[in-house]
Amino acid sequence: MRFLRATVRSGLFWSTQQFKLRLLPYTLVTLVQTDKSKYKAGDLVQFRVVTLKSDLTAMEEVVDQIFITTPGGTRLAQFDKVATRSGIIQKKFQLTEEPPLGRWTIHVKRRDRIVRQPFEVEEYVLPRFEVTITGPKYITRGANTVTLKVCATYTFGKPVSGAAMKLLVSRPSTFFSRRRGASGSEEKPPSNVTFAEETDKNGCVEIDVVLAKIGLGSAPTRRVHASRIMAEANVTESGTDILQQADITIPIQNRRVRIEMYRAAGYGFIKPKLPYFGYVSIKDADNEPLAKERIPGLLHFLLQRQERVGSSTTSHNIPVSYHRSCSVNRVFRHSGQG
């Protein structure tokens, strides 16, 4: 803590005031960031260096030296007098096919200070088998079941049969409306369910998940709002106890179909006694066109004309006809009458 004393004198006027000042040292923080924390042989190491001032803005400077050392301390790369661009230095370093394994270090030397950032180089071990989960692209809100298929395959192509599989299906809820249990206490709906099976001769397990078991579905006794469900599968190979896992996220959509309306070229306005044409595009919840699919009773067009008289508004229904132009789109037509 320091004090600042100010004295003002002018003729017969004289005034002195003293202020407390807190002096902050001029500090600079140098950050080094790599694109990954772990690398394997032959990988490209990319990193950036930025120096922040006390107001957290990047400093334009010339760094004295940047060098990279192996776990044994051998210097394998060096950059001298590196200037920043927009306050950032970006460099890269290519690992060889047989690099020393362990902790490497990036050294950034500026003036009398050195900042170090380590990264790991590990040996790549090919997994014995891989696990996949397949399911629908989405499910609609109110659906009762979802089918998931878990498969395990060796890296040489053969299925992993007779392996123990555990599948955890869960949903993160945004909110739920509580219901009373038999004892009168508030009961929270379940949020996850676990399945345990063995893979068949094809290395797969197919499971139908009843969504009511995780608080979803069309059951009227509970209401849970969730935007997605998540599934995680763990497969343990028999005899070796080697475990591999996989996961999948399936979004929940409010509607199975989406309807978009477009006006035809040259038909920006409805003109009295003249026909009007427009287009309707029908897509699924994943925004893919519903080609060659029949959805009976889906389309119903209603065109209204509103008239304002004073402070009141009246509406008149206008007849609309439509015909099929292709398997995806519909064309609707107003005859101009009404």
Buried (B, 14 or more C-beta within 10 A) or exposed (E): EEEEEEEEEEEEEEEEEEEEEEEEEEEEEBBBEBEEEEBBBEBEBEBBBBBBEEEEEBBEBEBBBBBBBBBEEEEBBEBEEBEBEEBBBEBEBEBEEEBBBEEBBBBBBBEEEEBEBBBBBEEEEEEBBBBBBEBEEBBBBEBBEBEBEBBBBBEEEEBBBEBBBBBBBBBEBEEBEEEEEEEEEEBEBBBBBEBEBEBEEEBBBEBEBEBBBBBBBEBEEBBBEBBBBBBBBBBBBEEEEBEBEBEBEBBBBEEBBBEEEEEEEEBEEBEEEEEBEBBBBBBBBEEEBBEEEEEEEEEEBEBEEEEEEEEEEEEEEBEBEBEEEEEBBBBBBBEEEE
